[in-house]
């Protein structure tokens, strides 16, 4: 049975350099950007919803019968804090793990 001669170190190095250059050549961006699609193929922009009034939460809180201290706490809350407060309330009513409730309350602060 004939033995194969292993490739020399220089041959392996040259092959690695060649493959590296080929990969760099393929990774280079094209010199010209791709052409833009014709105007009739561009979808129309998505309409943005009208801005909500700044005092919408204040109006909602005015309809609830809450003590003045709670209203003062809730007037500067944004939607994320209100969502966390709602989640905290639901998990509390379901009898969730107290450590989870404390973690959510900590995030809420």
FIMI-883259 format. One line per field, with one value per residue (C-alpha): chain; y, x, z. Coordinates in Angstrom, 2 decimals, padded with zeros to 5 digits. Layout:
N
chaine	[A	...]
v	[Y	...]
u	[X	...]
w	[Z	...]
//
This chain:
109
chaine	[A	A	A	A	A	A	A	A	A	A	A	A	A	A	A	A	A	A	A	A	A	A	A	A	A	A	A	A	A	A	A	A	A	A	A	A	A	A	A	A	A	A	A	A	A	A	A	A	A	A	A	A	A	A	A	A	A	A	A	A	A	A	A	A	A	A	A	A	A	A	A	A	A	A	A	A	A	A	A	A	A	A	A	A	A	A	A	A	A	A	A	A	A	A	A	A	A	A	A	A	A	A	A	A	A	A	A	A	A]
v	[000.00	003.38	006.02	009.52	012.29	014.83	018.31	020.52	023.29	025.93	024.44	024.44	028.04	029.17	027.42	029.12	032.52	031.89	030.89	033.89	036.30	034.67	035.07	038.72	039.36	037.84	039.77	043.16	045.19	045.88	049.23	050.41	050.22	048.14	050.14	051.50	049.85	051.79	054.26	052.16	049.23	051.23	050.63	053.72	054.86	053.52	056.29	057.19	057.26	060.70	061.74	061.02	063.94	064.44	064.47	061.28	059.50	062.50	062.35	058.64	059.14	061.87	059.36	056.94	057.44	057.36	059.17	062.23	060.49	057.74	060.23	062.13	058.94	057.86	061.13	060.93	057.23	056.19	053.18	050.83	051.54	051.12	047.77	046.59	047.71	045.80	042.71	043.02	043.23	040.22	038.07	039.09	038.07	034.71	034.01	034.18	033.72	036.62	036.84	037.45	040.11	041.85	041.72	043.35	045.95	046.71	047.21	049.42	051.78]
u	[000.00	001.41	001.83	000.68	003.10	001.47	001.27	004.12	003.64	004.30	001.65	-000.90	-000.01	-000.34	-003.72	-004.92	-003.80	-005.59	-008.82	-008.58	-008.18	-011.08	-013.34	-012.31	-013.00	-016.47	-017.20	-016.38	-019.50	-020.30	-018.93	-022.35	-025.51	-028.31	-030.76	-033.81	-037.12	-039.41	-041.74	-044.84	-043.37	-042.62	-045.45	-047.20	-046.06	-047.96	-050.05	-049.04	-051.72	-052.65	-050.81	-052.63	-053.47	-050.94	-053.54	-055.38	-054.21	-055.25	-058.73	-058.95	-057.79	-060.38	-063.17	-061.87	-062.62	-059.07	-057.57	-055.53	-052.26	-052.76	-053.65	-050.45	-048.44	-050.10	-050.17	-046.54	-046.62	-046.21	-047.70	-044.87	-045.27	-049.03	-048.58	-046.20	-048.63	-051.43	-049.26	-048.32	-051.98	-052.98	-050.14	-051.02	-054.66	-053.52	-051.41	-048.07	-044.65	-043.84	-040.29	-041.70	-044.04	-041.17	-039.04	-041.76	-042.36	-038.63	-038.66	-041.70	-039.76]
w	[000.00	-000.97	001.67	001.04	001.78	004.07	002.57	003.59	006.08	003.43	001.13	003.96	004.82	001.21	000.97	004.16	002.85	-000.46	001.31	003.64	000.72	-001.10	001.94	002.37	-001.31	-000.99	002.20	000.69	-000.12	-003.73	-004.92	-006.08	-003.97	-005.42	-007.50	-005.73	-006.60	-008.90	-007.24	-007.89	-005.93	-002.80	-000.32	001.02	004.46	007.44	008.95	012.45	015.12	016.36	019.52	022.73	024.96	027.71	030.47	029.44	032.59	034.66	033.15	033.90	037.47	037.91	037.25	039.90	043.56	044.90	047.85	046.92	047.93	045.36	042.64	043.35	042.96	039.74	037.80	036.62	035.67	032.06	030.32	031.32	035.02	034.78	033.00	035.72	038.40	036.68	036.41	040.07	041.04	038.92	040.25	043.82	043.29	041.86	044.96	043.19	044.79	047.15	045.78	042.30	043.64	045.41	042.27	040.19	042.89	042.89	039.12	039.54	041.81]
//
